[in-house]
Amino acid sequence: MNKLMCVLGICVILIISFTADTLAMPEYSTRLGEPCGTCHVSAAGGGLRTPRGQAWVAQEKGNTIPTLEESLQVLGVKLKTDPADYAAPKTTPPAPEPLRTRFERTMLFMHLLEYEGN
């Protein structure tokens, strides 16, 4: 009997939670006539906001949601790019050191072997 009650309780909770999500309509979405996904990353609403949602909140939740371009301007995103922002400064690289031959490296090693210390 206890198992049956637990199963029924879980079923009731699941049914209530699923119907509550499908019937719920946030007041902002209803007022503005826009789906939740306009302002939120999740199409169901809630959680992280898109740039449009962030700008709408920054503008004190007006009666219209700003376009993406307006949103980026409100958020301080630089819309016009300058190639200098992305290009490396033009400098000449330093000249490479001359290559050492095997003979030179061998001779250096031989000098180290002959070194008797201080």
N, C-alpha and C positions, 0 to 999 in steps of 0.2 A: 504494500500500500504506500509506504514511504517513497519507494522508487517511482511509483506512478505519479505521486504528487510532485516530486522533483522534476520529472520529465514534463508534466503539464505546466509547472511554473516556468521552466525554461522556454517552452513553446510560447507561452503568453508573453514573456519578456521579449522574445525575438519578434513576435508579431507586432507588438506595440512599437518596438524600436524601428522596424522597417516601415510601418505605416506612418509613424511620426515624421520620418525623413521625407517620405514622398508627398505628404500633405503640407509640410511646412513651406511657407513662402516668406522669406525675409522682407521686412518692411521697406528696406532701401530698394531692393529689386522690384518690389511692387510699385513703389512711388516713382521710380525712375523709368520703369518699363524696360529694364535691361536684365539679361540673365546674370546669375551670380558669377559666371566665368568671365564677365567683363572686368570685374574688379579683383577677382581672386584667381590664383593659379589653379586651384581645383575647380572644375566646372560645377561641383556641388556647392561651392561656397565655403567660407570659413578658412582659417589658416592664412598662409602667405598671400600678400596682395601683389597684383601686377603693377607695372608703372602707372597705368591709368587709375588703379585703385589707390595707390599711394598719393598721387596728385590730387585725387578727389578728396581724400582725407585732409591733405595739406591745405586745400582751399575751403576747409570747414564744411564739407559735405553739402555742396550746393545742390541745385535742382537738375543739373546736367553733369554728366561725366565728361571730362575733357578728352579730346582726341589724343592719339599717341604722341603726336608732335607737340601739342600743348603740354601734355604730361611731362615729357622730357625737359621742356623749357622750365616748367614749374620746379622740377626736381634738380635743376641746375646742370643738366647734361649738355655738354658742348655739341651742338648739332653740326657746325661747320668744322671740317678738319683742316689742319695745316700740315702739309707734307713734312715740315721741319719737326713736327711732333714725333714722327716715326722714322726719320732718316738718321743714320749715324753720322756724327761729324766727320767731315772729310779731312783725314789726316793720313800722312804717308807712314806706312809701317816701317819699323826700324830695320836696318839692313841685317840680314842673317849673319851669324858667325860663320867663319870659314870652316869647312868640314875637316875633321882630323882624319888622317890616314891610319891604317892599322899600325904602320911602323911607328908613327908618333905616339900612339897610345902604348905600344909595347915599350918604347924607350922611356916613357913616363913611369911605367910600371917597374922597369929595371932600375930607375933612379930611386924609387921607393924601396926596393929590395936592398939596395946598397946603402941606404941611409942607416947610420948607426945610432942615431938619437943624439941627445944633447950631452 
